[in-house]
Amino acid sequence: MKENPPTRSAWCRLLVFTGSEDTIAMIAHVFQGTLVIKIKYRKMSESEIPPNAAAEEVEDEEEQADEGDVGDSQAIESQLMKNPGMLAALQDRLNSIVGTPSGYIQSLPKEVKRRIKALKKLQNEVINVEAEFYKEVNALELKYAPKYSQLFDKRKDILNAKVEPTDEECDWPSDEEEDDEKDEEAKLAPESQQADVKEKATVDETKEAGGDVEEKKEEVKGIPSFWLTIFKNVDMLSEMVQEHDEPILTHLQDIQVVIHESSPVGFTLEFHFEPNEFFTETVLTKRYEMRYEPDPEEPFSYEGPEIIKCTGCTINWNKGKNVTVKQIKKKQKHKGRGLTRTVTKQVQADSFFNFFNPPEAPEGSESEVDEETEALLGADFEIGHFIRERVVPRAVLFFTGEAIENDDYDDEENDEGDDEDYDEENDPDFNPQAGSKPDECKQQ
């Protein structure tokens, strides 16, 4: 009497541990931290049978009908998810085949491979043209830099109360209806009474705030904490700003971008501070060097200009004001005498101003950079690029939060699969009779 044929789950277990790639197809992805696995089966040929499997078992497996395939697949998936050993084996197998060539290219005829080489050479020429395009873009940015600078200088003067904008310069639609109404009231009043209307509005605002008209003598100048507010609004920057950084950043008056034309090309971020009690400098700088040409060793990895190096600056902190370091006390025990002493040690503290002391990237290939340094440099490059491309040109929109809201809407528009619920009862165009057959077409 023949033994009962092994179940498909048994074959699955056997194939996973014997490493067969053709008899089982595994599709896996991570969903919310869980490995989701789908399995497809193919009937094994005699040449694929593991040597330790009995011949009669294989014959019975080949004769097995396919009627229960769906149920078997579900049972196997359920069993796999409950078996840690099986799950680990599948994960190891998947990890081993990720990035493995399918073998299709290697199996092509020699003349086809020759044509592929020609296409790769053309691709390299396309990349070189793309690099030239980005160089032209950089030249165009240099051409328009003076025009941007004029506008940004006006912005700086308004922020720091050097200039009070005129009524014409302030003529921009307001989101607050109360402000619109008060402005309309002032416009409708005769010129002789407009000063009284403005004074009345000021008195009303003071009363609403619970203050005394007589006490309101000091006028707010410029826009206080403009850049600090931006840093706290932007998630990428708010993670860097610590509570002890905030009093210093209130003295930040402007951030400017200087584009470098001569080698090494790149840009410098200049942080302009008013004289303060924390450090002696009034300008802190961060320079980024960029590469516009593709990497000769990996030309096909080119995706445009990239930052390859950054350099900070030295900050001369006043005594007791350095927020980038902190003092910790540590106990030390003498090995021979057994005596214990307490020593004070200075270590690095979390601070926004560590931004001006980035890790140094060693000269040479990327393999010489350890993972931690590479991650720090990658984050630094991303922050520098974001400040240059987004924060500085659109500062007021990040201050009000409008730029952040627009980014959120863009993310929502890119999300797919979020279908809205459909209510056919409230749909004026819904006609259940429209989909029915005409009378002449109805079955008799």
C-alpha positions in Angstrom: 0.0 0.0 0.0 1.4 3.4 -1.0 1.9 6.1 1.6 -0.3 9.1 1.5 1.2 11.9 -0.7 2.7 14.8 1.2 0.6 17.9 1.4 1.5 21.1 -0.5 2.5 22.7 2.8 5.0 19.8 3.3 6.4 20.4 -0.2 6.6 24.1 0.5 8.6 23.4 3.6 10.9 21.1 1.7 11.4 23.5 -1.2 12.2 26.4 1.0 14.9 24.7 2.8 16.3 23.0 -0.3 16.5 26.4 -2.0 14.6 25.7 -5.2 14.0 28.9 -7.2 11.8 27.4 -10.0 9.3 25.4 -8.2 8.0 28.1 -5.9 7.5 31.8 -6.6 7.4 34.0 -3.5 6.1 37.5 -3.5 6.5 39.5 -0.3 6.3 43.0 0.9 6.2 44.8 4.2 2.9 46.3 5.2 2.8 48.3 8.5 5.7 46.2 9.9 4.2 42.9 8.8 5.7 40.6 6.2 3.0 39.7 3.7 3.7 36.7 1.6 1.9 35.3 -1.5 2.9 32.0 -3.0 2.4 30.5 -6.4 3.0 26.9 -7.2 4.2 25.0 -10.2 4.1 21.2 -10.6 7.6 19.7 -10.3 9.2 17.7 -13.1 11.1 14.6 -12.3 14.4 16.4 -12.6 13.4 18.8 -9.9 12.5 16.2 -7.3 14.7 16.4 -4.2 16.9 13.3 -3.9 15.5 12.5 -0.5 11.9 12.3 -1.6 10.3 8.9 -2.3 9.4 8.1 -5.9 5.9 7.0 -5.1 5.3 10.3 -3.3 6.2 12.3 -6.4 3.9 10.1 -8.6 1.0 10.7 -6.3 1.8 14.4 -6.2 1.7 14.6 -10.0 -1.6 12.8 -10.1 -3.2 15.1 -7.5 -6.1 17.2 -8.9 -6.0 21.0 -8.9 -9.5 21.4 -7.5 -8.3 22.2 -4.0 -5.5 24.7 -5.1 -7.3 27.8 -3.7 -8.0 26.2 -0.4 -4.5 24.8 -0.1 -2.9 28.2 -0.8 -4.9 29.8 1.9 -4.1 27.1 4.4 -0.4 27.4 3.5 -0.3 31.1 3.9 -2.1 30.8 7.3 0.4 28.1 8.4 3.4 30.2 7.3 2.3 33.2 9.2 2.0 31.1 12.4 5.3 29.3 12.0 8.3 31.6 13.0 10.8 29.2 11.6 9.1 29.0 8.2 8.7 32.8 8.1 12.4 33.3 8.9 13.4 30.8 6.2 11.2 32.7 3.6 12.7 36.0 4.7 16.2 34.7 4.3 15.4 33.3 0.9 13.9 36.6 -0.2 16.9 38.6 1.1 19.2 36.4 -0.9 17.4 36.9 -4.2 16.8 40.7 -3.9 18.7 42.4 -6.6 19.7 39.1 -8.3 19.7 39.4 -12.1 17.0 37.3 -13.7 19.4 35.8 -16.2 17.5 37.2 -19.2 20.1 39.6 -20.3 22.9 37.0 -20.0 20.9 34.6 -22.2 20.6 37.1 -25.1 22.5 36.4 -28.3 25.9 38.1 -28.7 24.6 40.5 -31.4 21.8 41.7 -29.1 24.3 42.3 -26.3 26.3 44.3 -28.8 23.4 46.6 -29.5 22.7 47.0 -25.8 26.3 48.4 -25.4 25.5 50.9 -28.1 22.4 52.0 -26.2 24.4 52.4 -23.0 26.9 54.6 -24.8 24.0 56.7 -26.1 22.6 56.9 -22.6 26.0 58.2 -21.4 25.8 61.0 -24.0 22.3 61.8 -22.8 23.6 62.2 -19.3 26.3 64.5 -20.4 23.8 66.7 -22.2 21.7 66.7 -19.0 24.8 67.8 -17.1 25.3 70.7 -19.5 21.6 71.7 -19.1 22.1 72.0 -15.3 25.2 74.1 -15.8 23.1 76.5 -17.9 20.5 76.6 -15.2 23.2 77.5 -12.7 24.4 80.3 -15.0 20.8 81.5 -15.3 20.5 81.6 -11.5 23.6 83.7 -11.4 22.1 86.1 -13.9 18.9 86.6 -11.9 20.6 86.6 -8.5 20.9 90.5 -8.3 17.1 90.8 -9.0 16.3 88.4 -6.2 18.8 90.2 -3.9 17.0 93.6 -4.3 13.7 92.1 -3.3 15.2 90.2 -0.4 16.9 93.3 0.9 13.6 95.1 1.0 12.2 92.2 2.9 15.0 92.4 5.4 14.5 96.1 5.9 10.8 95.6 6.7 11.5 92.7 9.1 14.1 94.7 11.0 12.0 97.9 11.1 14.5 99.8 9.0 11.7 100.8 6.6 8.0 101.0 7.2 6.0 99.9 4.1 3.7 102.4 2.5 0.0 101.9 2.1 0.5 101.0 -1.6 3.1 98.3 -0.6 0.6 96.9 1.9 -2.2 96.7 -0.6 -2.7 92.9 -0.6 -5.9 90.9 0.2 -6.2 90.0 3.8 -7.5 86.7 5.1 -9.1 88.3 8.1 -12.5 89.8 7.5 -12.3 92.2 10.4 -9.2 93.8 9.0 -11.0 94.2 5.6 -14.0 95.8 7.3 -11.8 98.3 9.2 -9.9 99.2 6.1 -13.2 99.8 4.2 -14.4 102.0 7.0 -11.3 104.0 6.9 -11.6 104.4 3.1 -15.2 105.6 3.2 -14.5 108.2 5.9 -13.5 111.8 4.9 -9.8 112.5 4.8 -10.2 114.8 7.8 -11.7 111.9 9.9 -9.4 109.0 8.7 -6.9 109.7 11.5 -9.7 109.5 14.1 -10.9 106.2 12.6 -7.5 104.6 12.8 -7.1 105.8 16.4 -10.5 104.4 17.2 -9.6 101.1 15.7 -6.4 101.0 17.8 -8.4 101.7 21.0 -10.9 99.0 20.2 -8.1 96.4 19.6 -6.5 97.4 22.9 -9.8 97.0 24.8 -10.4 93.6 23.2 -7.0 92.5 24.4 -7.9 93.6 27.9 -5.3 96.3 28.1 -5.3 100.0 29.0 -5.0 102.6 26.3 -2.7 104.7 28.4 -0.3 101.8 28.9 0.1 101.0 25.3 3.0 103.2 24.5 5.7 100.8 23.2 5.1 100.0 19.6 6.1 96.6 18.1 8.8 97.2 15.5 9.3 95.0 12.4 8.2 91.4 12.6 9.6 89.8 15.8 11.0 86.3 15.8 10.3 86.0 12.0 13.0 83.3 11.3 12.5 81.5 14.6 8.8 81.1 13.8 9.8 79.7 10.4 12.2 77.2 11.9 9.5 76.0 14.4 6.9 75.7 11.6 9.0 73.5 9.4 9.4 70.0 10.7 12.8 69.4 9.2 14.1 72.5 11.0 12.1 72.3 14.2 13.8 69.0 15.1 17.1 70.8 15.2 15.9 73.8 17.3 16.2 73.2 21.1 14.6 75.4 23.8 18.0 76.9 24.6 18.4 77.9 21.0 15.3 80.0 20.8 16.6 83.1 22.6 19.6 83.2 20.3 17.5 82.8 17.1 15.4 85.8 18.0 18.4 87.8 17.1 18.5 86.3 13.6 17.8 89.1 11.1 18.2 87.5 7.7 19.3 84.4 5.7 21.0 85.0 2.4 22.1 82.7 -0.4 25.3 83.4 -2.2 25.9 81.4 -5.4 29.5 80.7 -6.4 30.4 80.9 -10.0 34.1 79.9 -9.8 35.4 76.5 -8.8 34.5 75.0 -6.5 30.9 75.8 -7.6 28.1 75.7 -5.0 26.5 78.1 -2.7 26.8 79.6 0.8 24.1 80.2 3.4 24.7 83.3 5.4 22.9 83.7 8.7 22.9 87.4 9.7 22.5 88.2 13.4 22.3 91.5 15.3 24.9 92.0 18.0 24.0 89.7 20.9 25.2 88.4 24.2 25.8 84.9 23.0 28.7 85.1 20.4 30.8 87.7 18.8 30.1 87.1 15.2 27.3 88.8 13.3 27.4 86.4 10.3 27.5 82.6 10.5 28.2 80.8 7.2 27.6 77.3 5.8 29.2 76.5 2.4 28.1 73.7 0.1 30.2 72.4 -2.8 28.3 70.9 -5.7 29.1 68.6 -8.6 27.3 69.1 -11.9 29.1 66.4 -13.8 28.2 62.7 -13.5 30.5 60.5 -11.5 33.0 58.9 -13.9 32.9 55.6 -11.9 29.0 55.5 -11.8 27.8 57.7 -14.6 24.3 56.0 -14.8 23.6 57.0 -11.2 23.5 60.7 -12.2 20.2 62.4 -11.3 21.4 66.1 -11.5 23.6 68.3 -9.5 24.5 66.9 -6.1 26.1 68.3 -3.0 29.4 66.6 -2.3 30.9 68.6 0.6 29.9 71.2 3.2 31.9 73.4 5.5 30.8 75.3 8.5 32.4 78.1 10.5 33.8 78.8 13.9 31.6 80.4 16.5 33.3 82.4 19.2 30.9 81.9 22.1 30.9 84.3 25.0 31.8 82.8 28.4 29.1 80.5 29.7 26.9 81.0 26.6 27.9 78.0 24.4 24.8 76.0 23.9 26.5 73.3 21.8 28.2 71.7 24.8 27.1 70.7 28.2 28.9 69.6 31.4 28.2 66.2 32.9 29.6 64.8 36.2 31.0 61.3 36.1 32.3 59.1 39.0 35.6 57.4 38.6 36.9 54.6 40.9 40.7 54.1 41.4 41.5 50.5 40.6 44.3 50.1 43.2 43.1 52.2 46.1 39.4 51.9 45.6 38.8 55.6 46.0 36.0 57.3 44.1 36.2 60.8 42.7 33.8 62.9 40.6 35.1 64.5 37.4 33.4 67.0 35.2 33.4 66.2 31.5 32.3 68.3 28.5 30.2 66.6 25.9 28.3 67.8 22.8 24.7 69.0 23.4 21.8 69.0 20.9 21.6 72.4 19.3 20.7 74.1 16.1 24.1 75.6 16.1 25.7 72.2 15.5 24.6 72.9 12.0 27.7 75.0 11.6 30.0 72.2 12.7 29.2 69.3 10.2 31.1 66.1 10.2 34.0 66.0 7.7 33.7 63.7 4.7 37.0 61.9 4.1 38.5 62.3 0.7 38.1 59.3 -1.6 35.4 56.8 -2.4 32.1 56.7 -0.6 33.0 53.3 0.9 35.4 55.1 3.2 32.5 56.9 4.9 31.0 55.1 7.9 27.2 54.7 7.9 26.6 57.2 10.8 28.7 59.9 9.1 27.1 59.2 5.7 23.6 59.6 7.3 24.6 62.9 9.1 26.0 64.3 5.8 23.0 63.2 3.9 20.6 65.0 6.3 22.8 68.1 6.3 22.8 68.2 2.5 19.0 67.9 2.5 18.6 70.7 5.0 20.9 73.0 3.2 19.2 72.4 -0.1 15.8 73.0 1.4 16.8 76.3 3.0 18.2 77.5 -0.3 15.4 76.3 -2.6 12.3 76.7 -0.4 12.8 78.6 2.9 14.7 81.7 1.7 12.6 82.4 -1.5 9.2 81.8 0.2 10.0 82.9 3.8 6.8 84.8 4.5 4.7 81.8 3.4 6.5 79.5 5.8 6.1 82.2 8.5 2.3 82.2 8.0 2.1 78.5 7.4 0.7 78.8 3.9 3.7 77.1 2.2 3.3 74.1 4.6 -0.4 73.8 3.9 0.3 73.8 0.2 2.8 71.0 0.7 0.2 69.0 2.6 -2.3 69.4 -0.2 0.2 68.2 -2.8 0.8 65.1 -0.7 -3.0 64.4 -0.6 -3.3 64.9 -4.4 -0.6 62.3 -5.0 -2.3 59.7 -2.8 -4.1 57.2 -4.8 -6.8 54.8 -3.8 -8.7 57.1 -1.5 -12.1 56.8 -3.0 -14.9 58.9 -1.6 -18.1 57.2 -0.4 -20.8 57.4 -3.0 -24.4 58.1 -1.9 -26.7 57.2 -4.8 -29.8 58.5 -2.9 -28.4 62.1 -2.9 -27.1 61.9 -6.5 -29.4 64.0 -8.7 -28.0 62.2 -11.8 -28.7 58.8 -10.5 -31.4 57.0 -12.4 -31.9 53.3 -11.6 -34.1 52.8 -14.6 -31.4 54.0 -17.0 -29.5 50.7 -16.7 -32.5 48.5 -17.2 -33.3 46.9 -20.6 -35.9 48.5 -22.9 -39.3 46.9 -23.0 -38.6 45.3 -26.4 -35.4 43.8 -25.1 -36.9 42.2 -22.0 -36.9 38.4 -21.8 -40.3 36.9 -22.5 
